[in-house]
Amino acid sequence: MDAPFPSTDAQKRDVLTSPEVTIDGKVFPTSYRVLQRSGDVHGGTFGLITDIAGDPVHAEDGSVHISPDTDFSSLLPVGGKLFSVTHFESRPGAMYVSELLQNPKTGELSVKSTHSVNFANFGGIWIPCADSVTPWGTHLGGEEYSPEARAFEAATETRALDSSVLAMTCYFKLDPKRDANQDGKPDLALDAVRAVFNPYAYGYPVEVRVSTKGEAIPNKHYAMGRSNLELSYVMPDRKTAYLTDDGSDVSFYMFIADRASDLSSGQLYAMRWNQVSDTNGGEADIEWLSLGHASDLEIRSLIDKKHRFSDMFEAQKSDPKKHTWPAGFRFTRTDTAGSECLKLKAGQELAASRLETRRYAAYLGATTELRKEEGLTFDPDSSSLYVSISELSKGMTDGDKDEAGGPNHIRLPQNRCAVACNSCASLPTLPWAATTWLVPLRRSSWASPRAIQRVASSLATRAARMAWPTRTI
């Protein structure tokens, strides 16, 4: 049966919800209810973008910048209270902590208060996207579309910088739009940008711990690597986490922490796809290539010292027709970097593994051909990890012209519709197997939309039962 979908403009702007949900054989009515919108005031102004001093950032017309770009909102029970952490996927970005009240009879939620999370100690927050809730009850978000550090270092004038980088300078009280003589060049000096902005400060998992008083304690987990982070998801063992990398020519990562419920240090791995079949979305055996061990403190030290791309790699262009590169260099192709020939400098393994995680993964032979790798969830009943791909195209197809000279690990027919990877793994055993260079994972496949629908229905029912109580928490 075909599922209904919005076709008119009005329907596309409406919020559509299922009228009911069935949990353990019992039907419950459901509906959509707005808790708060950008600009609503509950003590603080929800969605107000602030700078490093906590002052409002202003839009071009002089008004305060209130972001409409809400993304994920978590639900965190803390000491008998209920809080929600909400992402604003802007540049500069923001997170807001809201204390919620719940009607003990109806289960309906309302907002008691809201305030922004202070990221001044981290140089702000960059394009926070999706998130999850850790098994120990903290918010685990991420910074998407990390700035391209090689291009930032190579820039010779301000207007050569990426527009997202320029937008982020507002966080440091700079004005990237001012053009007094109207010559088409911003008045903002390149040196002024480089004095405050470091591309390696962004692109990491961000954990937020909320106290019973509603105080937010943020932390960026540099040890987990830097990417176009869509989502991090911690397994029931409280040590193993998987990380999705959004974009084109990206990879998939596994992090195994040194200690349970503590993501501040551990071993990082990147996936290698060994294809078995290209039918029904494809099938492969997965290997995990070690990117080494690191701690947040080690990587934060490198960031504070303003470690650069050129400190880690030598880079040359490849010949796209002959597919050749200089001796001692390796061909890589990764997201915004495109095709490169790289040579790792001596002693730079640690820095490269966390500051240039995707490049380093490709350099070691991991698969960096995934496209729009986004959603991530785990089904404990079948011990299966599900990874959604919004579009199976580009580097995931066989013979893509932009992949010339690359390893071509993934060789699948194009599919513009979403697919999901089902890794049927005995996940609880993975942390103990991860001491070897390659960690075996059972065969994975990209599931059909019909299979995805069945899985999504099952997981949605379980989520409703476990995470969305209808009575007082």
N, C-alpha and C positions, 0 to 999 in steps of 0.2 A: 504494500500500500504506500502510495506517495505521501510524504509528509507535507503539510501546508507550509507555505513560506510567504513572506511579505512581498507584494508586487507593486503596490502604489506607494507614492512618496509618503503619505500619511502613515501607512502601515510600517514603512521602514523606520519611521521616527518613533513609533509606539514601542512600549515595552511589552513583549509577549511572554506569557508564562503558562505553564501547564496548570489546569484547574485543580488537579489533585495528584497525590503521590501515594503509592501503595507500599507500606512497610510491614513486613512480616504478615502479609495477607490482609492487613487492615488499611482501609482507604482514608486518607486525610485530605481535606480541602486545602489548597494553597493559593496565594495571591501575591502580587508585588506591591510593596509599600516603600515609599521614599523616606529614608531617615534624614538625610540632609543633602543639599546641593551646594556646589561651589558658590561661595559668597555668603552662605548662611552664617549667622553669628551665634555661637554657643560659648560665650566667654572669649574664645578666639574666632577669627574669621576663617572658615573652612576653605582651604585652597589658596589662601593668600601666599604669594611667593615672596620670600624675604632674602636679604643678602647676608653676608658674613657677620654683620653687626646686629642682625635681627630686624633691620629696617625694611619696609616694603620696597620691592622692586617695582619700577614704574614702566608702563607701556609707552609706545611712541606718542600717544595723545596726551600723556601726562597723568593718566589715571593709574591707580595701583593695579598691578598685575595679579589677577585672580585666575588661576588655571582651571580650564574646563576638562583637563586631561586626566581624569581619575582612571586608575587601573585597578589593581587588586586591592581588596580589603580583607584583612584577617579578622578572626574572632578569637579573643584570648581570655579565657576565664582565669582570673588572678585573685587568690585570697578571698573568694566570695563575691568578687566584683567582676564585671564584664567590660572588656575594652576591645576596640577595633583600631588597627593601624591601616591607614589608607595611603596608597601611592598616588602622586601626581606626576605623570610621565612628561615633564616639561624640561626646558633648559633655561635657567636652572630648574632642577627638580625639587620636590618636597615630599615629606611624609607627615601625616597628621595622626595623632593619637586622640581617639574619642572615647570617653566613658559612656557606656550605654546602660539604660535602665530597662528592666524586663517586667512586664505585667505578669504577676504570678498566676492569674486566671487564664489569660488568653495567650501568653507567651510573646505578645507584641513588644517590639523594641522601640525605644526613643532615645534621643541624645541628651545627656546631661551636660557635657562640656567637651571642648575640643581645643587642641593646641598643637603647634608644629614641633617636629623633632629637630634638635640643634645638631647640624653636621659641620659646624665651624672647624672642629678639630681634624676634619677629613677633607677640607677644601670644598665642602658642599656635597650634594648628591646629584648624580648624573643620570637622567632618563630612567628612573626606577620603573621597572616593568612588572612582570608577574611575581608571585611569591607562593610560599607554602608556610605551614606551621610545623615547627620541629616537634618531635616526640616529647620534649621537655617544656613545651608551651611558649616558645618564643617565635617572633615573626622573622621569617627568613626571605628577604627580598633580593633584588639584584639590579645591577646597572647595565642597561642594554646599549648596543651600538657604541662600544668604547672608541674614543677618538684615535685616529690614525697617527701614531707617534713619529713614524719616519717622515711623513709629509709635514708634520708640525715642525720638526727639526730642520727640514729642507727649505721651508718658506723664507722668502726674502722680503716680503712686504705683507702688511696686515690683511689686505684684501685677498691674498692667496690662501688664507686660513679657511677652514671649513665653517659654514654658517653656524653649526651647532657650537663650535668652539667660541665664536664671536658672541653668540647669545649667552654662553656661560660666563663671559667676563662681567656681566651685570652683577653676578654674585659677589665680585670683588670691587664693586662700586665704580666700575669703568663704564664708559659709554661707547659702544661699538657702532652706533648709528650716526653720531655727530659728524657732519661734513660741512664745516663753516663756509668754505669757498666753493662748495658745490662742484667739485671736480670729479666726483664719482669715486673718490678714495676716502675711506674713513680717516678722521683726524687721529684716531687711536694709534699710538706707536707700537710697532711690533715688539720692541724691548719691554714696553709696559705690560703687554700680554704675557710674555715669557717670564716676567718677574713674579707673576702670581699664578699662572695656569701651568699645570703639569699633566700631560695626557696620561701618564702612568698612575695618576691618582684615582682613575675611574675605570670601571668595568668589572667590579667584584661582587660576590655575595655580601649582602648587608643584613646583619642580624640585629634586631631590636628587642631588648628585654624591657618589659613594662612592670613597674613596681605597683604595690597595692594603692599607692598615692597617685598613680597615673604618671609617674616620672618615666621618661623614656631614656634608655641607655643604649645608644647605637654602637655598632662595631663593624668595620669592614674586614672581611676575612681574606686578606691578601694571599694566605697560604693555599687557598682553593683555586687560585689562578684567575687570569684576566681574559675576558672574552666579550662577545655580544650577549651577555648573560640574560636569558629569558627567565629561567627558573632553576632553583636548586631544590632537591627533595631528599630528605634524610630517611634512611631505612629504619625499621624497628630496632635494629641492633644499636642505634644511637651513634654509630661511628661512620657507617658507609653512606655517602651522599652521591647522587648523580646530578649532572649539570647540563642543561641544554644551551645551545649556542645559536642565536637567531641570525639569519642572513643567508648569503650564498657562499658556497665553498667553506663550510664551517665543520667543526668536529663535535664529538660527544665525549663527556668526561666523567670519570669516577674519582672521588676523593675518599680516602680512608683515614680518619682522624686517629691521632695517637691515643686519645682518651675519649671515653663515652661522654656524650653531652657537651663536648668541647671541640669546636671547629677551628681553633687557633693554630693548630699545627698538624701535619700529616703528609701522607703520600698521595701524589696526584697521578692519574693515568689518562691516556687518550685512547679512543677506540680505533681499531683497525677492522675494516669490513672485508672478510674473505668470502666472496660470493659463491653460492652453491647453485642458485637458480634465479632466473629473471621472470618467472611466471607468477601471476597473482600478486603482484607487488614486490616480488623478490624474496630471497631467502639467503642467509649467510651464517657462517660461523664467525663469532666475535673473538678477537684477541684484545688484551689491554696492554698497551705499551707504557712503561713507567716513565714519567717526567721528573721523578726525583722527589725528595722530601724538602719541606720548607716550613717556616713558622711565620706568623703575622709580623712579629718583631723584625725578623731578618729582611722581609720584603719592604716593610715600612721604612726601614733604615735606607734602603736603596732609593726609594721614592724621595725621601727627604734630602738625599744627596743629589737629586736630579740626575739619576742615571739616564743615559740616552740610548736611542736605538744604535747609534754608531759605536757605542761602548761595547755592544754585544755582538753585532754582526757586521761583516763586510757584505755588500750587495752589488750584484751585477745584473744586467739585463740578459735574458736568454734570446736565442735566435728562434723566432716562432715557426720558421720554415724548416730549419735543419734540426731543431730540438737539441741544440748543443749548448754547453755552458763551460766556463773555464775550469781547469783542473783544480780540485780541492773544494769546489762549490757543489751545492745540491739544488735541484729544481724544486720549487714549491709554488703552490697556488692557493691563496687564502683570501677570502672575502674582499675587503676594500684594498688590500695590498696588491691583489691581482697576481700575475706571474712574476716570480723573482728567482734569481740564483743567489743563494745565501751561503756564507761561510761563517760558522760560529767561531768567535775569538776565544783564545785560551782562557780557561777559568770562568767562563760566563754561563755555565750550565744553570746555576741557581737563578740568576737574574733572568735569563731567557725563558726559563720554565714558568715563571709567574708574571713577568711583565709583558712577554710576547708569547703567551701560552699557545695560541693557535699556530703561529709561525714555527715555534719550536716543535710542536707536535708533528707538523708536516715535515720538518727537517729530519725527524727521527723515523718517519715512515708511517705515521698514523693517517687515517682517512680524514681528509678535509674537503669532502665533496657533497656534504649534506646541504639541503636547501630548506629554509624556513622551518627549522627544527624548534618547536615551541613547547607544547604541553607535555606534562610528565606526571605519571601517577603510578601507584603500586597496588596490586591486588594480593593481599596476604593469603587468601584462600588457595590460590593457584601458584603463589610465589612468582607472579609475573609482573614485570615492569613494562609499562606502556609509554611510548614516546610518540607524540603526534608530529606529523610533517604536513604543513599547510599546503605545500605544492611540490609534487615530485617532478622536478625539471632541472635544467641547467646541469650542474656537475653530477647529479644523480643519474643522468641519462648516458647512454652509450654513444660515443662519437661527438659529444658537444665540442664545438670548435674552440671554445675558450679554454678547454682542458688539454689542448694539444701539448704533448711533451710530458704530461703528468702521468701518475700511476694508473688512473682510471679504475679504481677499486670497485666503484658502484656502476653497474651497466644495466640500467632498467629502462623499460618503455616509459615515455612521458605520461604523466597523469596530473592534470591541473586540479583535480579534486584532492582533498585531504586524505592522508593515509596514516596509519598508526603502526609503530614497530612493537611487536610483542616479543620481549626477551624472556623466554621461559627458563628462568634461572633458579637454581637453588641458592637464592641470595644470602640466606643466613650463613652459608659456608664461605662466601667470598672474602671477608676480611682475613681469614686464616690462609687462604690460597694466595693472597695478594703479596706475599713476600717474594714471589718469583717475578721475573721480568715480564712474562706473559701470563695473564690471569684468564683461565678458560671460562667462557660463558657459553651456555648451551645455545643451540641454533636459534637465530632470530629471523623474523619475517615481517614484512609490511602487510598488515591486515587489510582486508577489503572493507569498504564503507559499511556493508551489512554486518560484518563481524564487529566493527567498531561500535555500531549502534547497540548491539547486544551487550558488549562490555560496558559501554557508557551507562546503559540502563542499570546494570548490576552495580556499578560503582556509585552511581547517583543514589540508588536506594540505600547502599551501605553508608554513604556520606550523610544522608538525611537521618539515618538511625543513630550515627555516632557523633556527628558534629553540630547538628542543628536542633537542640532540644526545644520542645514546645512548652515546657514547664520551667519553673524557676531554677536557675543554675546555682 
